[in-house]
């Protein structure tokens, strides 16, 4: 029997429906898996409130450290044992949804990702969107009984004006997450080409193109949005480290003026 009811904000604790406030780790890039469950134990005013920390990945609960009571620890374990697979799935969905909302609502400058500027600007390294924004929606398409994940990589070199994305189709159910095919997709022209120096994949390009276009809403617009968001964050980090181009120009101008003044 399910004990979690997120609709009415209650969870059955010790066989009683108890009001609960759920929250997650406030760090945007943190994937610790913790859901903090604050119970209001109205029938036990001496305790008032207790907080349990549920790890949605390991399905383990850590009790409120303020309470040093072995009997209470037994109740916590009993509560954990009472959670059904459906309950744990609800809590995991809550965690992931809240992390995604947290990431979307946060100002771009608050995302803490650290870029390797040398790899990007000197070596042409393309960066995966999901690496920088790990709680973004997962793109998945199905063909028959197979489910393929789509992963997109983008160029962030400030001197490059490309409008292409490196797109991979990955079979997550295969050993070692086999890459089925790799393409260069121009999201402006909506054209697809094979990635240079790679062999054609096991599935025809027109088939995979149709899957992406038909099963991922606004596929090309979303690719463009991913590229734009990555570039915005990259520009912020680059400016923080090296200064903006306008700042550099001002420095050059001031330097020239100082030289002129010294000559006078």
N, C-alpha and C positions, 0 to 999 in steps of 0.2 A: 504493500500500500504506500502511495506517495505521501511524503510528509512536507514537501515544499510547495507552497502556493504563493507565487510571486504576484498574483493578481490582487490578492487582498493584503499583501505585505505581512504574511504570517508564516511561520514554520513550526511544525509540531516538535516541541522539545520536552522530553520527559513525559510524553503522551499528553501534553497540553499545547493548545494553539497559542503561541506566544508572538506578540508583535516583534518584528525584526527590522533593523535598518542595515541595508547592504551597502558596502563601499569597496573600492579597489585602490591599489597603490596609485598615488597621484603622479608618479614619474611617467612621462609620456613614452619613453622608450623601454621602460621596465617590463619584462615579461616573467615576473616572479611567480605568477599564477595564484596570487593571494586574493581571496575575497574575505573581507572583514565583516563578520556577522555580529551586530550589537543587539542582544536580546534585552528586552525590558521584562524582568521577572516580577510581575505585579503581585504574585502570591508569595514572594520572598523579598520583602522590602529591605531586609538586612543586606542583601546583595545588590539590590537596585538594578544595576546593569552589569552584564558580562559581555565580553567580546571574545569571539572565537575566530581563529584564522584558518580558513580552509584553503588548502593547496589543490587547485582544480586539476593539476597535472598528475600529482601523486595520490590524490584522494586521501589526504591525511589532514587531521585537525590538530591545531596547537591551541591549548587552553589559555585563558586569560592568566597572565603571570601574576596578577594581583591576588589570585586565589590559590592558596597552598593547602589543598584538601584532597586526600586520596579518594574519598567518597565522591567528591565532585568530578575528579578525573574519570572515575568509573561511569558517571552519568554522561560525560562527554563522549567516551568510547561507545556507550550504548546509543547515543545520538548518531554517531558516525555509522554504526552498524545498521541503524534504521533507515539510512538514506538508500533509496533504490537506485538502480541504474538510470531510471528516468529522472529522478531528483538530481543526480550528479550531472546529467546532460543539461538540465535546465540551468543549473548554476554555472556550468561551463559556458553556455550560450550567453548568460548574463555577463560573465566576465569578458568574453570576447567582444560583445556588443558595446559594453561600456568603454573598453580600451579603444575600440574603433572610434566611438563618439569623442572621446577625450583627444585622440590624435587629430581628428577633423577640426574640432573647435579651437585647438590651441593655435596661437599666432605662429606663423612660419618660423619666426626668429627663435622660438622657444624649443624647437626640435634640436636635440643635442648631438646629432650625428656629426662625426669628424671625418672630413674628406681627405684623401691622399691627393694633394694638388699635383704632385709630380707625375703620378700614374695617369691622371686624367689629362693633363695638359702637355706632357712630354711623350707619353707612351700610348695615348689614344684609348685609355681604359674606359669601357662603358659600364655604367652602374645600374644594378637591378633596383627597380622601384621598391619592391618588397623588402629589400635589405635596409633601405632608409626609413621606410614607413611599414613596419612589420605587421600592423593591424589593418592594413588596407583590405578591401574586399578581395576575395580569392576568385580569380577568373577560372571557370571550369566549363568544359564542353563535353558532351557525351556523343558517342557514335556506337550504336549497338550496345554491347555490355561494357564498353570501355569508357573510362572517365579520364580526360586529359586536362592537366592544369596548364594554363598559359602564363608564361613569365616574360616580362618586358624589361629590356635594358636600354639605357639612353646615354648619348654623348652629352657631356657637360662642359666641354672646352669652350671658353668664352669667345674664342676667335672663330669658332665653327658655327655656321648658320643652318646646319642640316635639319631636315624635318622627318628623319627616319628613326625607327625603333628596331632594335634587334629582338625578335620574338621567338620564343622557344615553346614547343609543345612537349609536355613531360607526362609520361605514364607513371603516376605515383604508386601504382599497385605492382609495378614490375620491380625486379631486383635492382637496387641502387638507383631508383628513380630514373629510368631510361629516358633519354631525350629522343623523341620520335622524329622531330624535324626542327630546322632552324631557318628563319627567313629575315630579310630586311623589308620592313613595311613602311612605305611612305604614307603617312596619315593625311597629308594634304591631297595627294593624287589618288589615294586609296589603291595603290599599286603594290604588288608583292614580287619579290625576287629572292632567289636562293642566296644565302650568305656565302660570300667568296671563300674559296678553299674548303668548302664542306660538301660532302656527298649528299645527293638527294635523300630525303628520309624515306621511311617505309610506307608512308601514306602520301598520295598525290597532293601537290600544293593547292589545286582548285578545291579539293574536298575540305582541307583544313581551313582555307580562306572562307569558304561558305559556312563552316561551323562557327568560326569567330564572328562573322558578320550577322549570323542569324541567332546565335545563342548568347552573345555578349551585348547588352544594350548600348547603343552609341559607341561601338568599339573604337572607331577612329577618333572620335571626339575625346574619349577617355584616354587614349594613347597620348593625344596632344596635351591634355590636362596633366597627365603624369609627367611628361617632359617639362612642361612649364613649371610645375611645382618643384621638381628637382632643381631646375635652373635657378629658381628664386632662392631656395635654401642655399645652393652653392654660392650664389652672388653674395648673400648675407655673410656666410662664413668667410669667404674670400675677402670681403670688405673689412670684416673684423680683424683679420690677420694682417692683411697687406694695405688696407686703406682703399677708399674708392678712387676711381680714375680722376674724379674732379679734385680730390685731395692731392693726388700725385701731381696733377697739372699745377695746382697752387704752389706746391713745394718747388717744382721746377721754376716757376715764374719768380718766386721769392729768391731762389738761388741765383738766378740771372741778375735780378735787381741788386742783390748784395755784391755780386762781382762788379757790376757797373759802378756802384757806389765806392767800392775800393779803388777802382781806376781813377775816379775823380779825385 
